[in-house]
Each structure stands twice: as structure tokens, then as C-alpha cells.
Amino acid sequence: MVHAIRIEPAAASDAEALTAVSCRAFEHDVNYGAPNRGGPPGYDSPAWQRRTMKEDRFFKVTDADRVIGGLLLSRLEDGTVEFCRAFLEPEFQNRGIGGELLRFAEGVFPETKRLVLDTPSWNLRTQHFYEQGGYVKIGEIDSGEGFLLFQYEKKLEA
């Protein structure tokens, strides 16, 4: 399904809106197996959002000028890009927008040869989503919060 969404660089003035969406999106994960309400570090902090915009590539996702999500990418070395975080308003999930974000992420840095990410072991929904997008599980690490993080990668063809 094609959407009229836009993906564009986030600005410091978007931090509050991005934080509100991030809170709703990550706290909604209790419906998909999260052990409690919450999210990754900084998910609920406008200051974290602003600081991260300076350090990495942070994008806002909009629909009719309403912020409905965010995407955070970090350039590593040797053509590797980390897909650090993506989130969407719960009402916009399961509509194909996440797939658009994955495809967008592949083209942000022209030298990208490989994308990496991690996702919680309890989140079967995101595991399936990433696997459908061509990501392959390559490892597991301890989250420090009582569950594992599954590590994934996708190698891009030259």
C-alpha cells in the first residue's frame, strides 16, 4: 500500500513531537510481548532526541504535516550503517510504512554495503518484519534488562 508519508531530516523543534510519538509507539509494545511499559534509552526524552539529532541521522516521518514516526541511523565503518531506531504511531503500524522506512534507510548513505540492527527477543513481530525485509539473524547479546537482543544484518548488493 502506498502512503502519502514524507521522510525528512528532523530538527530540534521536532523533539517534543517525536518524543510523544516514541512514547506511544514503544509503550504500545506491551501488546506484543514487552515485559513492561517503556522503551529503549531516551525514548521518552526530548533532550535525548535533540542530542541524537546532532550525533546521527535522525528523520521524522510525517503524514499531512503530522509527525507520525521517527527513524535513527548511524554510520559506522566500512560501509556499515546501524538502523538504531524506528517508531511509528500505533495507528499507522501494519500499513506498509515500516517497509518504506527500511528501503529508505538503505539509500541514505550511498556507500552502504551492510545494515545492522538489534531487536528484543520477546518481539516476534519485529523479528518477522526484519526477516521479511531481507535481514538475517547473526547473533544475540544480553540487553541487561532480563532478555536478549537479537542482532540482524542485511548485506546490500554492489
Backbone bond lengths (Angstrom), bond angles and torsions (degrees), N, CA, C in turn:
res aa  C-N    CA-C-N  psi(-1)  N-CA   C-N-CA  omega(-1)  CA-C   N-CA-C  phi
1 M - - - 1.457 - - 1.527 108.73 -
2 V 1.309 117.84 130.95 1.459 122.65 179.76 1.527 108.80 -90.70
3 H 1.310 114.82 138.97 1.459 120.85 -178.68 1.517 109.45 -120.68
4 A 1.310 115.39 159.96 1.457 121.17 178.16 1.525 109.43 -93.69
5 I 1.319 116.46 37.56 1.458 118.81 179.92 1.515 109.96 -81.48
6 R 1.316 114.35 159.49 1.465 120.78 172.96 1.515 107.45 -125.18
7 I 1.325 115.31 144.59 1.452 122.02 175.63 1.518 105.54 -121.61
8 E 1.324 116.01 117.26 1.460 119.80 -176.90 1.519 110.11 -144.82
9 P 1.329 117.07 160.37 1.465 119.20 -179.30 1.528 111.68 -55.93
10 A 1.330 115.02 137.05 1.462 120.76 176.81 1.520 109.11 -81.70
11 A 1.317 114.85 150.63 1.466 121.95 177.08 1.523 108.71 -118.31
12 A 1.318 116.01 160.79 1.465 120.69 179.66 1.525 111.64 -52.54
13 S 1.320 117.20 -33.46 1.468 120.84 -179.90 1.531 112.45 -68.66
14 D 1.334 117.81 -11.71 1.468 121.87 178.18 1.527 112.41 -90.87
15 A 1.327 118.08 -5.69 1.470 121.56 -170.88 1.525 113.18 -57.67
16 E 1.319 118.24 -43.42 1.469 119.76 -178.23 1.521 111.01 -66.66
17 A 1.319 117.21 -44.37 1.470 120.30 179.24 1.527 110.63 -64.22
18 L 1.342 117.40 -42.67 1.460 120.42 178.21 1.523 111.35 -62.96
19 T 1.325 116.83 -39.86 1.460 120.66 178.97 1.524 110.94 -63.65
20 A 1.308 117.36 -43.22 1.463 120.54 179.88 1.528 110.90 -61.64
21 V 1.331 116.60 -43.80 1.464 120.44 178.83 1.523 109.66 -66.37
22 S 1.332 117.17 -43.47 1.458 121.78 179.08 1.530 110.92 -57.29
23 C 1.314 117.15 -44.99 1.466 120.79 178.84 1.525 111.22 -60.25
24 R 1.323 116.97 -48.60 1.469 119.48 -179.79 1.528 111.22 -62.97
25 A 1.322 116.86 -41.42 1.470 120.50 -177.28 1.528 111.39 -67.25
26 F 1.331 117.29 -51.92 1.463 119.15 -176.30 1.517 112.34 -71.30
27 E 1.327 118.09 -35.61 1.463 119.79 178.63 1.523 111.36 -70.69
28 H 1.319 117.70 -22.54 1.467 123.45 175.93 1.533 111.27 -68.61
29 D 1.334 116.51 -19.65 1.465 120.52 -178.96 1.521 113.46 -63.37
30 V 1.347 118.80 -14.27 1.472 118.87 174.78 1.526 110.00 -60.71
31 N 1.322 117.20 -22.68 1.463 121.24 177.45 1.524 112.13 -76.68
32 Y 1.337 116.36 -8.29 1.461 120.76 -177.10 1.520 112.28 -123.87
33 G 1.328 117.49 20.06 1.449 120.44 173.59 1.516 116.79 109.85
34 A 1.333 118.36 -1.87 1.468 119.03 178.28 1.528 108.93 -59.32
35 P 1.329 116.89 138.55 1.470 119.85 -178.01 1.527 113.54 -65.91
36 N 1.343 117.39 -22.06 1.466 121.35 177.30 1.525 108.99 -164.14
37 R 1.328 115.48 171.81 1.467 119.60 177.69 1.515 108.55 -71.90
38 G 1.301 116.32 136.88 1.452 120.34 179.97 1.513 109.49 154.17
39 G 1.311 115.32 -164.94 1.445 119.50 -178.71 1.507 110.60 -168.05
40 P 1.313 116.76 -171.53 1.460 120.56 -179.71 1.533 110.94 -68.61
41 P 1.320 116.64 165.14 1.472 119.88 -179.13 1.532 111.91 -50.93
42 G 1.338 115.43 132.57 1.456 121.39 176.31 1.510 115.80 80.95
43 Y 1.316 118.10 -0.78 1.466 119.93 -176.28 1.523 112.28 -59.85
44 D 1.341 116.78 -26.63 1.458 121.81 -175.47 1.527 113.29 -110.25
45 S 1.347 116.74 21.52 1.461 120.73 -174.50 1.529 112.34 -125.15
46 P 1.333 118.28 113.96 1.465 119.89 174.59 1.532 111.99 -59.05
47 A 1.343 117.51 -36.06 1.467 120.40 179.22 1.524 110.42 -63.25
48 W 1.340 117.03 -40.62 1.472 120.27 177.45 1.528 109.77 -62.50
49 Q 1.334 116.44 -43.01 1.468 120.51 -179.45 1.540 109.91 -60.03
50 R 1.338 117.00 -46.76 1.469 120.60 -179.86 1.529 111.83 -63.44
51 R 1.327 116.72 -43.98 1.470 120.85 -179.75 1.534 110.02 -62.60
52 T 1.306 117.54 -42.28 1.461 121.83 -178.82 1.520 110.96 -66.64
53 M 1.318 118.03 -33.17 1.470 120.80 177.09 1.521 111.46 -59.84
54 K 1.340 116.56 -31.26 1.468 120.84 -179.93 1.525 111.78 -78.27
55 E 1.345 117.02 -28.19 1.459 121.87 -173.42 1.527 113.83 -92.41
56 D 1.324 117.32 -34.63 1.457 122.31 -173.61 1.525 110.10 -132.60
57 R 1.311 117.05 -173.51 1.461 121.69 177.36 1.524 109.07 -94.70
58 F 1.312 116.64 109.41 1.457 123.30 -177.51 1.519 107.12 -112.45
59 F 1.315 116.70 127.24 1.455 122.50 -179.82 1.513 109.97 -118.96
60 K 1.316 115.01 147.75 1.461 119.46 171.95 1.517 107.44 -104.54
61 V 1.313 114.70 149.24 1.462 121.93 176.99 1.519 105.63 -111.67
62 T 1.329 116.10 125.05 1.459 119.45 -177.95 1.522 111.10 -124.10
63 D 1.299 114.36 153.11 1.454 123.62 173.91 1.525 105.29 -133.86
64 A 1.314 116.23 114.30 1.471 121.03 -177.92 1.529 110.99 52.21
65 D 1.326 116.55 47.79 1.464 124.56 178.05 1.527 114.90 66.25
66 R 1.317 117.55 9.57 1.473 122.00 174.71 1.532 107.64 -99.96
67 V 1.321 117.32 128.57 1.463 120.85 175.89 1.523 108.02 -70.38
68 I 1.339 115.60 121.35 1.466 120.36 -179.05 1.526 112.27 -120.02
69 G 1.342 116.64 -1.72 1.452 118.05 179.85 1.504 112.57 -177.85
70 G 1.327 113.82 178.94 1.451 120.68 179.29 1.513 110.88 -147.22
71 L 1.310 114.88 159.11 1.463 122.85 -179.58 1.517 107.70 -143.47
72 L 1.327 116.40 129.75 1.454 121.80 -178.43 1.524 109.31 -124.04
73 L 1.329 115.94 123.24 1.458 122.57 179.86 1.519 109.49 -123.46
74 S 1.329 115.79 146.98 1.451 121.03 178.09 1.522 108.95 -132.63
75 R 1.321 115.61 128.16 1.462 120.84 177.34 1.524 107.83 -79.89
76 L 1.312 116.51 125.26 1.454 122.09 176.52 1.528 106.98 -100.85
77 E 1.316 118.71 -142.84 1.456 119.55 -179.99 1.523 110.84 -109.92
78 D 1.308 116.15 168.37 1.468 123.04 174.37 1.525 113.62 53.24
79 G 1.324 117.55 39.25 1.459 120.28 176.38 1.515 114.83 75.95
80 T 1.329 117.17 16.01 1.472 121.09 178.78 1.523 109.51 -97.87
81 V 1.310 115.81 135.86 1.462 122.92 176.82 1.522 107.99 -122.47
82 E 1.330 115.89 132.81 1.459 120.10 176.30 1.520 109.20 -94.17
83 F 1.314 114.56 125.43 1.456 123.01 173.73 1.528 104.26 -84.49
84 C 1.346 116.03 87.32 1.469 121.70 -169.08 1.521 113.24 -71.45
85 R 1.315 115.75 -42.59 1.462 118.69 -173.47 1.510 109.71 -162.82
86 A 1.312 115.00 141.67 1.460 121.61 171.24 1.521 106.74 -144.20
87 F 1.315 116.14 140.89 1.465 119.58 179.00 1.517 109.39 -151.57
88 L 1.331 114.50 147.87 1.462 122.40 179.44 1.513 109.46 -136.30
89 E 1.323 115.53 148.97 1.461 120.55 172.00 1.527 107.83 -51.55
90 P 1.323 118.49 138.07 1.464 119.83 179.99 1.533 113.68 -52.72
91 E 1.318 117.95 -36.90 1.471 119.94 -178.72 1.525 113.22 -68.94
92 F 1.346 117.92 -15.07 1.460 121.98 179.59 1.529 112.20 -102.82
93 Q 1.330 117.05 -1.08 1.458 120.42 178.90 1.525 110.17 -75.53
94 N 1.314 114.77 156.50 1.475 122.02 178.54 1.526 112.74 63.55
95 R 1.327 116.83 33.67 1.465 122.02 178.33 1.527 112.54 -124.43
96 G 1.330 117.04 10.12 1.456 120.52 179.32 1.520 114.69 92.08
97 I 1.311 117.79 -5.31 1.461 120.83 -177.88 1.531 110.49 -68.63
98 G 1.315 117.48 -37.17 1.459 120.59 178.57 1.521 111.37 -59.29
99 G 1.315 116.60 -39.99 1.465 120.45 176.50 1.518 111.44 -62.51
100 E 1.326 116.27 -37.91 1.469 120.27 176.56 1.528 110.16 -63.05
101 L 1.331 116.61 -38.90 1.468 120.30 178.81 1.531 110.90 -65.68
102 L 1.326 116.68 -41.33 1.474 119.42 177.57 1.527 110.68 -60.46
103 R 1.312 117.22 -46.93 1.468 120.74 -179.77 1.528 111.18 -64.33
104 F 1.314 116.74 -40.46 1.462 121.61 177.63 1.528 110.02 -59.96
105 A 1.339 116.56 -45.89 1.464 121.62 -177.73 1.522 111.63 -58.14
106 E 1.312 117.08 -33.74 1.460 120.87 -178.92 1.526 112.50 -65.73
107 G 1.320 118.08 -22.29 1.451 120.84 -176.01 1.512 116.35 -108.32
108 V 1.327 117.92 1.58 1.466 120.16 -176.67 1.524 111.88 -64.83
109 F 1.312 116.62 -44.80 1.459 121.63 179.16 1.522 107.68 -110.73
110 P 1.324 118.57 115.15 1.475 120.81 -175.59 1.528 114.11 -57.40
111 E 1.326 117.65 -28.27 1.465 120.16 -177.13 1.532 113.59 -84.98
112 T 1.339 117.87 5.63 1.461 121.07 -176.65 1.523 111.47 -62.64
113 K 1.326 114.52 125.10 1.456 121.73 176.05 1.525 110.83 -111.93
114 R 1.342 114.85 -21.92 1.464 119.27 -173.46 1.521 108.77 -154.27
115 L 1.320 116.35 136.66 1.462 121.79 173.42 1.516 107.83 -112.78
116 V 1.338 115.86 141.89 1.458 121.38 178.13 1.528 109.02 -129.21
117 L 1.323 115.68 153.60 1.462 121.44 178.38 1.513 108.45 -160.76
118 D 1.323 115.36 168.80 1.463 119.69 169.82 1.516 108.70 -134.90
119 T 1.322 114.99 157.06 1.457 121.70 -178.56 1.528 108.16 -147.79
120 P 1.330 117.97 147.86 1.467 120.02 -176.44 1.535 112.75 -63.02
121 S 1.326 114.72 144.92 1.464 120.55 179.37 1.526 111.68 -62.43
122 W 1.318 117.81 -28.17 1.468 120.12 -178.87 1.525 112.16 -77.19
123 N 1.334 118.26 -14.80 1.463 120.26 -173.78 1.534 111.45 -94.42
124 L 1.319 115.58 82.16 1.465 121.49 -179.86 1.528 111.10 -62.95
125 R 1.319 116.16 -31.04 1.465 120.88 -178.97 1.526 111.25 -62.72
126 T 1.340 117.11 -47.22 1.463 118.22 -178.99 1.527 111.48 -72.86
127 Q 1.338 117.08 -33.30 1.462 119.02 176.67 1.528 109.77 -58.79
128 H 1.309 116.59 -48.39 1.466 121.46 179.20 1.536 110.31 -61.65
129 F 1.321 116.59 -42.94 1.467 121.85 -179.82 1.525 111.04 -58.70
130 Y 1.343 116.64 -49.49 1.460 119.52 -178.65 1.526 111.41 -66.25
131 E 1.318 116.85 -39.83 1.464 119.69 178.05 1.526 111.00 -63.01
132 Q 1.321 117.21 -39.41 1.479 121.21 175.98 1.527 110.63 -62.40
133 G 1.348 116.36 -30.17 1.463 121.30 179.94 1.516 113.72 -84.63
134 G 1.330 117.47 6.25 1.457 121.03 176.62 1.512 115.52 95.59
135 Y 1.327 117.86 7.10 1.459 121.05 178.21 1.523 109.94 -83.67
136 V 1.337 115.56 146.62 1.453 122.92 -178.52 1.525 108.33 -121.06
137 K 1.337 116.18 134.35 1.466 120.39 178.49 1.527 108.68 -68.92
138 I 1.345 116.18 129.57 1.465 120.71 -178.17 1.522 113.06 -121.48
139 G 1.336 118.25 -5.84 1.460 119.03 -179.54 1.506 112.73 175.92
140 E 1.326 114.21 -179.52 1.464 122.20 178.70 1.526 107.89 -140.04
141 I 1.318 116.13 143.73 1.460 120.76 173.98 1.530 108.45 -136.15
142 D 1.297 116.28 155.85 1.460 122.07 178.87 1.527 108.66 -77.59
143 S 1.313 116.34 127.92 1.467 120.72 -179.90 1.522 111.71 -75.32
144 G 1.328 116.80 -17.90 1.462 120.36 -173.90 1.509 112.40 81.03
145 E 1.335 116.30 3.17 1.462 120.68 -178.11 1.529 111.81 -123.38
146 G 1.341 116.47 21.36 1.455 120.09 175.41 1.519 115.24 91.76
147 F 1.312 117.76 9.62 1.461 120.58 175.76 1.520 108.32 -147.47
148 L 1.313 115.34 163.92 1.459 120.92 178.68 1.518 110.71 -88.55
149 L 1.315 115.64 155.13 1.464 122.40 167.48 1.521 106.70 -107.08
150 F 1.326 116.70 126.56 1.453 121.08 176.42 1.518 108.08 -87.63
151 Q 1.316 115.92 129.02 1.470 122.24 -179.85 1.529 108.77 -94.51
152 Y 1.329 114.55 136.60 1.460 121.50 -179.55 1.524 109.78 -129.15
153 E 1.330 115.60 156.79 1.446 120.90 172.49 1.524 109.13 -142.67
154 K 1.331 113.92 157.55 1.457 121.38 171.85 1.518 106.56 -136.49
155 K 1.320 115.63 123.01 1.459 120.39 177.14 1.515 108.30 -93.00
156 L 1.327 115.66 131.91 1.460 120.52 -179.69 1.529 108.82 -95.50
157 E 1.291 114.95 142.80 1.465 119.60 178.12 1.524 109.29 -74.21
158 A 1.325 115.40 147.74 1.471 120.69 -178.92 1.509 110.73 -70.79
